[in-house]
Amino acid sequence: MHIQFKYKKNALLTSVLLLSTLSFTGSSLAQTSPYPNKPIRFLVGFAPAGAADYVARVISDPLSKALGQPVIVENRAGAGSSIAADLAAKAAPDGYTILLASPSSISVNPALNPKLNYSAKDLLPVTKVTSSPLVIAVNTSTGINSIQELIAKAKSAPGVLNYATSGNGSAPHLAAALFLEQAGVEMMHIPFKGGSLAIQSVVSGDTQLTFGTPPSVLPMVQAGRLKAIGVSWQESTNLVPGVPGMKESGMPDYSMDFWYGIFVPVGTPATVIQKLFEATQSVMALPNVRSALAREGTDVSVSESPAAFRDFLMQDEKFWIKLVRDAGVKLD
């Protein structure tokens, strides 16, 4: 009996040790599983149906396939896209929260509001993904058919025309501010919490014009509910066919390029950033992604590397900060 008890005791001890070993091994494997091994949150700082939302949703599904995990778009609109940027900056730096951002949240908002809870230094660049002009579009009842007619009407009635944008401090707002400065006219700015809301206000006639992103504006132009009178690039582009550039419109010194890029919280491992970069690079090369973006007036523009995107941002920031200062743009 004593021998049998000792045997059972030893067998029990062996089983406990074996289970502990298996548990430790399983835990170690889980901790060292290659990135990514769970869904990724894709933050967008603007409301659904706007340009940022459109770009994010075009690329999220193929990005899910490239990474092998769901990439879930989450709209966190407000404060000129600062809410989403702040959430991304404070997220765990593990690659499971990524941010689609424009110059607004990376350069403009920090320049306008030094009291923000985040700064551009709290976010690391992965890659630029798109580039596009802004579209100057008017309500069809205004009778305005060109940039020069817009300038003439604004000069004849200073401050009477209202222009809608996706928010105070947004790139469309600054594009308009630069236009007003160079054209020497006055118009009233009406900010909204997203591009789609701004466009709706112009369609309804509550405001008269917009400096909008192509995905927000073009569907209404194509439906005949808005008239596009110019694009913010100096030259015309096939992205917005039949609409003149600013040089042709009599403003050769005016130029504004609008981009979106992907960012992660500072502290994210370089290996994770590189994997995100390579996956995004492969996605943006897909013909169906390129064509879907082109249909909405947006061009694919991928950085050569995360370092190249960082270098681009250092120069781009100077442009936006100078524009904020020169145009006298301030928070409401």
GUTIFI-955138 format. One record per residue (C-alpha): residue number from 1; x, y, z. Coordinates in pm, 1 decimal. Layout:
residues N
[NUM,[X,Y,Z]],
...
This chain:
residues 332
[1,[0.0,0.0,0.0]],
[2,[285.3,238.1,85.4]],
[3,[452.5,175.0,-249.9]],
[4,[126.7,227.0,-441.0]],
[5,[65.5,559.0,-261.1]],
[6,[415.8,678.6,-342.9]],
[7,[366.2,585.4,-707.8]],
[8,[37.8,778.3,-726.7]],
[9,[200.9,1079.4,-556.2]],
[10,[489.3,1080.3,-805.6]],
[11,[252.3,1040.8,-1101.5]],
[12,[43.4,1332.9,-977.7]],
[13,[354.4,1550.1,-938.6]],
[14,[467.5,1459.9,-1290.9]],
[15,[126.3,1551.5,-1433.1]],
[16,[129.0,1889.8,-1255.9]],
[17,[478.3,1966.3,-1385.1]],
[18,[380.3,1861.4,-1737.3]],
[19,[70.0,2081.6,-1733.8]],
[20,[271.7,2375.3,-1599.7]],
[21,[529.8,2329.9,-1872.6]],
[22,[263.9,2315.3,-2143.2]],
[23,[90.3,2621.1,-1999.8]],
[24,[417.1,2818.1,-1990.2]],
[25,[504.8,2709.7,-2342.5]],
[26,[160.1,2810.2,-2471.1]],
[27,[187.5,3147.0,-2301.1]],
[28,[532.9,3204.8,-2447.0]],
[29,[411.8,3112.9,-2793.7]],
[30,[120.0,3351.9,-2760.1]],
[31,[351.4,3632.4,-2651.8]],
[32,[591.3,3573.8,-2938.5]],
[33,[331.1,3518.1,-3210.2]],
[34,[418.3,3725.8,-3514.8]],
[35,[238.0,4057.0,-3563.2]],
[36,[-51.5,4084.9,-3620.7]],
[37,[-245.5,3819.7,-3431.4]],
[38,[-566.3,4012.8,-3356.5]],
[39,[-788.2,4278.6,-3522.0]],
[40,[-645.2,4623.4,-3594.6]],
[41,[-833.6,4945.2,-3520.3]],
[42,[-815.5,5198.4,-3806.7]],
[43,[-901.0,5543.4,-3667.9]],
[44,[-1045.1,5811.9,-3897.1]],
[45,[-1084.0,6167.0,-3768.3]],
[46,[-1384.6,6257.6,-3981.6]],
[47,[-1746.5,6151.3,-4014.8]],
[48,[-1865.4,5868.6,-4244.3]],
[49,[-1918.4,5945.5,-4614.7]],
[50,[-1639.5,6202.9,-4628.7]],
[51,[-1308.6,6175.2,-4812.8]],
[52,[-1109.5,6030.6,-4524.0]],
[53,[-1376.0,5769.1,-4458.3]],
[54,[-1386.7,5678.7,-4828.2]],
[55,[-1010.3,5631.5,-4850.8]],
[56,[-1002.2,5425.1,-4531.6]],
[57,[-1280.9,5194.8,-4646.5]],
[58,[-1130.4,5145.8,-4992.9]],
[59,[-805.2,5021.9,-4842.6]],
[60,[-923.2,4852.7,-4520.8]],
[61,[-1048.3,4528.4,-4679.5]],
[62,[-739.0,4460.1,-4893.9]],
[63,[-523.0,4564.3,-4599.5]],
[64,[-703.6,4304.5,-4386.1]],
[65,[-616.1,4040.8,-4644.0]],
[66,[-255.2,4153.9,-4666.3]],
[67,[-208.9,4144.8,-4289.4]],
[68,[-421.8,3838.1,-4221.6]],
[69,[-633.2,4014.8,-3958.5]],
[70,[-944.6,4234.2,-3973.7]],
[71,[-872.1,4606.2,-4012.3]],
[72,[-1175.3,4779.8,-3863.1]],
[73,[-1250.2,5141.2,-3956.8]],
[74,[-1359.1,5352.8,-3660.3]],
[75,[-1481.2,5708.7,-3721.6]],
[76,[-1399.2,5946.9,-3436.4]],
[77,[-1496.4,6283.8,-3577.8]],
[78,[-1456.0,6618.4,-3410.0]],
[79,[-1212.7,6899.6,-3324.0]],
[80,[-1076.9,6912.8,-3676.9]],
[81,[-970.6,6544.8,-3656.5]],
[82,[-780.1,6603.4,-3329.4]],
[83,[-996.0,6355.9,-3134.7]],
[84,[-886.0,6061.1,-3348.1]],
[85,[-523.3,6177.9,-3347.6]],
[86,[-527.1,6209.5,-2969.3]],
[87,[-673.4,5859.8,-2933.1]],
[88,[-406.2,5718.9,-3163.0]],
[89,[-127.7,5902.7,-2981.2]],
[90,[-239.4,5757.9,-2647.2]],
[91,[-300.0,5403.0,-2773.3]],
[92,[-68.9,5114.2,-2689.7]],
[93,[230.5,5125.7,-2928.0]],
[94,[180.0,4772.1,-3052.7]],
[95,[51.3,4821.5,-3408.2]],
[96,[-310.4,4741.5,-3323.4]],
[97,[-421.3,5104.8,-3349.5]],
[98,[-340.2,5290.7,-3670.2]],
[99,[-451.6,5636.6,-3781.3]],
[100,[-545.4,5775.3,-4120.7]],
[101,[-446.3,6141.6,-4098.3]],
[102,[-427.5,6451.0,-4317.6]],
[103,[-220.1,6767.3,-4268.8]],
[104,[-495.6,6889.0,-4034.3]],
[105,[-414.1,6661.7,-3742.0]],
[106,[-40.0,6636.2,-3806.4]],
[107,[62.2,6995.7,-3879.5]],
[108,[-229.4,7238.4,-3870.8]],
[109,[-405.8,7161.5,-3543.1]],
[110,[-85.8,7162.9,-3333.8]],
[111,[4.2,7496.9,-3495.2]],
[112,[-339.5,7642.4,-3420.6]],
[113,[-372.4,7504.9,-3070.1]],
[114,[-56.8,7452.4,-2859.4]],
[115,[-282.1,7330.6,-2575.8]],
[116,[-371.2,7008.5,-2758.2]],
[117,[-327.2,6689.5,-2556.8]],
[118,[-96.6,6548.6,-2825.4]],
[119,[168.2,6670.7,-3067.1]],
[120,[292.4,6540.9,-3399.5]],
[121,[589.7,6393.4,-3210.0]],
[122,[348.6,6148.3,-3043.1]],
[123,[280.8,5980.7,-3379.6]],
[124,[518.1,5793.5,-3607.8]],
[125,[474.5,5802.4,-3987.1]],
[126,[421.5,5478.0,-4177.4]],
[127,[350.0,5601.2,-4530.2]],
[128,[160.4,5853.3,-4735.3]],
[129,[-120.0,5680.3,-4926.1]],
[130,[-302.2,5936.8,-5139.6]],
[131,[-270.0,6278.3,-5295.1]],
[132,[-536.3,6492.8,-5457.5]],
[133,[-637.0,6848.4,-5539.2]],
[134,[-925.0,7016.4,-5363.9]],
[135,[-1226.7,7106.7,-5575.4]],
[136,[-1386.6,7450.7,-5566.4]],
[137,[-1757.0,7388.9,-5623.5]],
[138,[-2060.2,7617.1,-5606.7]],
[139,[-2433.9,7580.6,-5571.6]],
[140,[-2580.4,7585.2,-5922.7]],
[141,[-2823.0,7865.9,-5832.4]],
[142,[-2535.3,8110.4,-5773.6]],
[143,[-2482.3,8152.8,-6147.4]],
[144,[-2104.8,8136.2,-6091.3]],
[145,[-1926.8,7945.0,-6368.0]],
[146,[-1558.3,8019.6,-6312.2]],
[147,[-1300.1,8126.2,-6055.0]],
[148,[-1291.5,8475.5,-6200.7]],
[149,[-1669.9,8504.1,-6170.8]],
[150,[-1643.4,8389.8,-5809.3]],
[151,[-1383.4,8657.5,-5737.6]],
[152,[-1593.3,8925.1,-5909.4]],
[153,[-1904.5,8830.4,-5712.0]],
[154,[-1712.7,8820.8,-5383.8]],
[155,[-1564.6,9164.9,-5452.3]],
[156,[-1903.8,9310.2,-5535.7]],
[157,[-2049.4,9191.1,-5203.9]],
[158,[-1773.8,9144.0,-4942.5]],
[159,[-1857.3,8887.0,-4675.2]],
[160,[-2191.4,8788.5,-4829.0]],
[161,[-2085.7,8458.8,-4984.0]],
[162,[-2054.8,8168.5,-4738.3]],
[163,[-1814.0,7879.1,-4794.7]],
[164,[-1844.9,7543.5,-4620.8]],
[165,[-1554.8,7319.3,-4515.3]],
[166,[-1498.8,7001.4,-4317.8]],
[167,[-1393.7,7199.9,-4011.0]],
[168,[-1202.9,7491.3,-3867.1]],
[169,[-832.4,7441.2,-3936.1]],
[170,[-898.3,7166.2,-4189.5]],
[171,[-702.3,7162.1,-4514.2]],
[172,[-1010.9,7280.7,-4710.2]],
[173,[-1044.3,7571.9,-4465.4]],
[174,[-680.1,7667.8,-4515.8]],
[175,[-713.5,7626.6,-4892.6]],
[176,[-998.5,7876.8,-4882.2]],
[177,[-803.5,8110.7,-4653.8]],
[178,[-512.0,8108.9,-4897.7]],
[179,[-753.0,8175.1,-5185.5]],
[180,[-913.1,8471.7,-5008.1]],
[181,[-573.7,8617.2,-4930.2]],
[182,[-441.8,8585.0,-5285.9]],
[183,[-765.6,8692.2,-5454.4]],
[184,[-816.8,8984.1,-5216.2]],
[185,[-1176.4,8896.2,-5131.2]],
[186,[-1387.8,8833.8,-4820.6]],
[187,[-1620.3,8538.1,-4763.8]],
[188,[-1773.9,8390.0,-4451.0]],
[189,[-1639.4,8051.7,-4330.7]],
[190,[-1898.5,7796.7,-4214.1]],
[191,[-1723.3,7491.3,-4060.5]],
[192,[-1885.8,7148.6,-4029.6]],
[193,[-1788.7,6822.3,-3860.5]],
[194,[-1697.6,6648.1,-4183.8]],
[195,[-1683.7,6695.8,-4557.7]],
[196,[-2015.7,6529.2,-4636.3]],
[197,[-2206.1,6767.7,-4406.2]],
[198,[-2031.9,7065.5,-4566.4]],
[199,[-2123.6,6945.6,-4914.9]],
[200,[-2485.6,6888.7,-4813.8]],
[201,[-2506.8,7249.2,-4696.5]],
[202,[-2390.4,7375.1,-5037.4]],
[203,[-2631.8,7145.1,-5221.9]],
[204,[-2921.2,7269.5,-5008.7]],
[205,[-2820.1,7632.5,-5061.3]],
[206,[-2749.2,7706.0,-4694.3]],
[207,[-2396.1,7793.5,-4809.7]],
[208,[-2288.2,7893.4,-5157.9]],
[209,[-1958.7,7716.6,-5220.4]],
[210,[-1697.8,7479.3,-5085.2]],
[211,[-1332.4,7395.4,-5107.7]],
[212,[-1386.0,7020.6,-5078.4]],
[213,[-1206.7,6691.4,-5123.0]],
[214,[-1289.4,6512.2,-5449.3]],
[215,[-1465.4,6211.0,-5289.9]],
[216,[-1698.3,6449.8,-5108.6]],
[217,[-1766.1,6683.4,-5401.3]],
[218,[-1754.0,6483.9,-5724.9]],
[219,[-2065.5,6267.2,-5675.2]],
[220,[-2273.6,6585.8,-5641.3]],
[221,[-2098.7,6744.9,-5939.7]],
[222,[-2164.3,6436.1,-6151.2]],
[223,[-2528.3,6439.3,-6041.1]],
[224,[-2561.7,6801.3,-6153.8]],
[225,[-2631.1,6928.1,-5804.5]],
[226,[-2305.0,7124.6,-5775.1]],
[227,[-2084.0,7294.9,-6032.0]],
[228,[-1706.1,7248.1,-6011.2]],
[229,[-1529.0,7566.1,-6120.0]],
[230,[-1165.7,7485.8,-6037.0]],
[231,[-913.5,7251.6,-5878.5]],
[232,[-648.1,7364.9,-5632.6]],
[233,[-352.4,7242.7,-5838.7]],
[234,[-191.3,7486.7,-6079.1]],
[235,[-268.2,7261.6,-6375.5]],
[236,[-584.8,7070.7,-6460.1]],
[237,[-587.1,6696.7,-6390.7]],
[238,[-756.2,6386.4,-6529.2]],
[239,[-862.2,6311.3,-6172.2]],
[240,[-1120.3,6588.8,-6212.9]],
[241,[-1175.5,6599.6,-6589.5]],
[242,[-1299.9,6915.1,-6755.0]],
[243,[-1225.3,7139.4,-6458.0]],
[244,[-949.3,7401.9,-6495.5]],
[245,[-647.1,7440.8,-6270.0]],
[246,[-566.3,7765.7,-6093.6]],
[247,[-312.3,7883.1,-6350.2]],
[248,[-573.9,7863.2,-6625.2]],
[249,[-820.1,8033.6,-6390.6]],
[250,[-603.3,8341.8,-6352.4]],
[251,[-433.8,8256.7,-6020.4]],
[252,[-92.9,8116.8,-6124.9]],
[253,[60.4,8147.7,-5777.5]],
[254,[-210.8,7946.7,-5604.3]],
[255,[-144.8,7577.8,-5536.9]],
[256,[-271.3,7335.6,-5273.5]],
[257,[-207.4,6961.3,-5255.1]],
[258,[-403.2,6742.3,-5014.3]],
[259,[-282.6,6406.1,-4880.8]],
[260,[-367.0,6125.6,-4641.3]],
[261,[-115.3,5908.7,-4460.3]],
[262,[-98.7,5630.1,-4204.0]],
[263,[46.4,5686.1,-3857.1]],
[264,[102.5,5480.9,-3539.3]],
[265,[174.3,5575.4,-3174.8]],
[266,[531.7,5665.5,-3087.9]],
[267,[711.2,5364.6,-2943.4]],
[268,[568.5,5122.0,-3198.8]],
[269,[845.6,4872.6,-3288.7]],
[270,[1026.8,4932.4,-3616.8]],
[271,[946.4,4576.8,-3728.4]],
[272,[573.3,4644.7,-3689.2]],
[273,[599.2,4975.1,-3876.8]],
[274,[785.7,4801.6,-4158.9]],
[275,[522.3,4527.8,-4181.5]],
[276,[245.2,4787.2,-4197.0]],
[277,[439.5,4979.8,-4460.9]],
[278,[494.3,4674.7,-4680.4]],
[279,[131.0,4565.2,-4649.3]],
[280,[6.5,4914.1,-4736.7]],
[281,[249.5,4938.5,-5027.0]],
[282,[113.9,4614.2,-5173.8]],
[283,[-247.3,4728.1,-5124.2]],
[284,[-198.0,5064.4,-5292.4]],
[285,[-47.9,4889.9,-5596.7]],
[286,[-366.5,4689.2,-5657.1]],
[287,[-546.5,4796.4,-5977.1]],
[288,[-890.0,4786.0,-5813.0]],
[289,[-772.2,5011.2,-5528.9]],
[290,[-617.4,5258.4,-5773.5]],
[291,[-928.5,5266.2,-5990.7]],
[292,[-1165.2,5304.2,-5693.4]],
[293,[-967.9,5604.5,-5568.0]],
[294,[-929.1,5755.1,-5916.5]],
[295,[-1306.6,5744.1,-5965.7]],
[296,[-1333.5,5980.9,-5672.1]],
[297,[-1057.1,6216.1,-5788.7]],
[298,[-782.4,6075.2,-5569.3]],
[299,[-437.9,5957.0,-5677.5]],
[300,[-229.3,5685.6,-5511.1]],
[301,[87.3,5834.4,-5363.2]],
[302,[294.9,5594.6,-5151.9]],
[303,[616.5,5693.9,-4977.0]],
[304,[938.2,5510.1,-5062.7]],
[305,[980.4,5422.2,-4695.1]],
[306,[864.8,5534.2,-4348.5]],
[307,[1183.4,5744.7,-4330.6]],
[308,[1101.8,5910.7,-4663.6]],
[309,[752.3,5994.6,-4534.6]],
[310,[907.1,6147.2,-4221.5]],
[311,[1135.1,6365.9,-4435.6]],
[312,[836.8,6473.4,-4646.7]],
[313,[642.6,6569.9,-4333.3]],
[314,[925.6,6788.7,-4205.2]],
[315,[909.1,6999.4,-4520.7]],
[316,[530.9,6986.2,-4553.9]],
[317,[485.1,7110.4,-4198.5]],
[318,[670.4,7431.6,-4285.5]],
[319,[418.1,7502.8,-4562.4]],
[320,[113.1,7454.7,-4340.7]],
[321,[250.2,7649.0,-4045.4]],
[322,[343.9,7940.4,-4271.3]],
[323,[-3.3,7930.7,-4424.4]],
[324,[-169.5,7935.7,-4081.1]],
[325,[43.0,8235.2,-3983.3]],
[326,[13.2,8428.8,-4310.6]],
[327,[-360.4,8373.0,-4350.0]],
[328,[-427.7,8461.8,-3987.5]],
[329,[-631.5,8145.0,-3928.8]],
[330,[-735.7,8107.6,-3565.9]],
[331,[-956.7,7878.1,-3363.3]],
[332,[-1321.5,7983.6,-3329.2]],
